Amino acid sequence: MTLASTDQRQSIIGISLLVKLIESYGVSSESILSQAGIEVALLDDPKATISVQQDIDFTQAMMNAIDDPQLAFKAGQAFRINAFGAIGLAASACGTVEEAINFFLKYIRLSYTLFDIEFIKQEEISVLRFNDFYPLEKHLKRFYLERDFAFFMISIRDVFPRSSAGSLYKSIRFGFSPEDSAGKSADDYLRCYECEVKFAQPYNDLLFDSRYLNRSLPHANALTQKLLEEQCEVQKAELVISGSFADKVRKIVRTTEGVIPKLEDIAAQLNMTRRTATRKLQAEGISFQEIVSEESSRKAIHYLQKTQLTVEQIADKLGYSESAGFIRAFKRWTGKVPKQFRSHQQQS
């Protein structure tokens, strides 16, 4: 799968929360910010954005300056749900846990995670799976995983009474081995997450009790949620304005549910003609068809691996008028027809 460019933009608010954490260690935050090319003055602008690469550089500088095996845990605990602005407040205002999860994932790029989080709903135990989205070195990927899992755990405790939150999560699976845990013991993970933690697993998963999906949220308010979603749409549009043009197009294609939009429709969203959009993509060395193929392949693989949809239903979701066209395209992407791919995945 093609990973996203680290030139993409995100809110600076997450960095501002970590600045407070850094200063609690007696370390100069200005030095850390400087190493990431982030101006101190930007911290006072709630609408300011930074690149994902700057976030990565900031995190690396922070890790270099602070020798604490618990740093990732503490960083995750600094990201409370209300610190996410409109997306966090809107998720809290949803009617049920399942609605909140789906809402958060719909606007996931407005959060501070560097992963593509996948929601796998099952009868007894459901899963939040953290898939690669940006190219991260091994030690940084571990840090971000530990941080984001800690955030999810603390957020649930903020929303639910302690008695409920304590029984919601069943276990955590990490893809890295205990030897890569940067000096932390199994007891350290248990104290942070308060549930079973397994290492060297095929995926990075957070497993929870599916019965909680229908549970009503204590701060549910449909009108508030609708108003906040409008703000999320505005913020999403503002982020699309930043970054390379190919990233803007890819982001629209990736976040559009159902039939992939045509280039002329995307160009209209970006206030330009189809011809101008084509020329901009050519200047960056990529075609619209290449982007569509990458994202269609990504979505098709997701549907085959994680759902029980038929090949015909998947073809329809991706905008193919006939399944034969989808089957030919999928074989071109992966070397296998969809049924062979699904069968191989189920056996492995």
Secondary structure, 3 states (H helix, E strand, C coil): CCCCCCCCEEECHHHHHHHHHHHHCCCCHHHHHHHCCCCHHHHHCCCCEEEHHHHHHHHHHHHHHCCCCCHHHHHHHHCCHHHHCHHHHHHHCCCEHHHHHHHHHHCHHHCCCCEEEEEECCCCEEEEEEEECCCCCHHHHHHHHHHHHHHHHHHHHHHCCHHHHHHHEEEEECCCCHHHCCCCCHHHHHHHHCCEEECCCCCCEEEEEHHHHHCECCCCCHHHHHHHHHHHHHHHHHHHHCCCHHHHHHHHHHHCCCCCCCHHHHHHHCCCCHHHHHHHHHHCCCCHHHHHHHHHHHHHHHHHHHCCCCHHHHHHHCCCCCHHHHHHHHHHHHCCCHHHHHHHHHHC
